[in-house]
Amino acid sequence: MRVATDTAHAEHSTSRSATASVIRAIRDAAARSWLEVNPFYTIHNPYHEPNACEPSPCLNEGLCLRRKKGFRCLCKEKFGGRNCDQNA
């Protein structure tokens, strides 16, 4: 009786494994076909803070530094102003 029980358990386990494999194959095929139909779909992280330095608001080769609230420009010697747009 033990042999019959072990055999039944092995068949059930194999059946469960086969079912899981089929489900994975269907899911993977569905994902592939969805991406083929929607080739321009991209996955993005939920939210990123905007980068105030891209593109750089600093003129005259000023260096843009990101801050918690916005940016700050480090201007070359001959320039000043918020965006290095004024002659010093």
N, C-alpha and C positions, 0 to 999 in steps of 0.2 A: 504494500500500500504506500509505503514511503517513496518508492521509485515513481509511482504514478503521480503523487503529489509534487515531487520535485520537477517532473516533466511538465506538469500543468503550470507550475510557477514559472519555469523557464520559458514556456510558450507565451504566457501572459506578459512576462518581462520583455521578451523579444517583440511582441505585438505592440507594447507601449512604446518601445524604442523606435520601431518602424513608423508608428503614428506620429511621434515627435519629429522624425526626419521628414516625413511628408509635409507636415505643417510648416516646418522651417523652409522647405523647398518652395512651397506655395507662397509663403510670406516674402521670401527673397525674390521670387519671380515677379510678384506683384509690385514690389519696390522698384525693381529694374524697369518694368514696363511703365510705371508711373513716371520715373525719371526720363524715360525715352519720350514720353508724350509731353513732358514739361521740361525741356532741356535748359530753360533759362531760370529754373528754380534754384535758389541758393539758400543755404542755411546761415543765419546770422546769430551772433550772440544777442541776448535780449536787449541790452542797452550799453552803449559806450558814451562816455562824456565826449562832446564835440572837442576837437583839437583846435584851439584858437590860433595856433601857429601854422595851420595848413589851410590854405596857402598862407605864407608869411605876410603879415600886414606891415612889416618893417621895410622901409624904403632905404635906398642908398647903402645897401649891404649891411644893414643893421641886423643884429642877432635877436631872434624872437625867443623869449623864455615863457613857458607856460606857468600860470599861477592858478590858485584855486578858483579864482573868479577872473577869467580872461587871460591876459598876457602882459608882458612888459618887453619893450624893445631896448636893447643895449646898442646905442648908436656909435658910429665912428666919430672920431675927434671933431670933425667939422660940422656935425649935424646934431640936432636935438628935436624935442617935441615927442609927443606920444608915439608917433610912427616914424621918427627920424626924418621927417619931411621938412624941417626948418633948418636954415643955416644958423650955426651957432655964433 
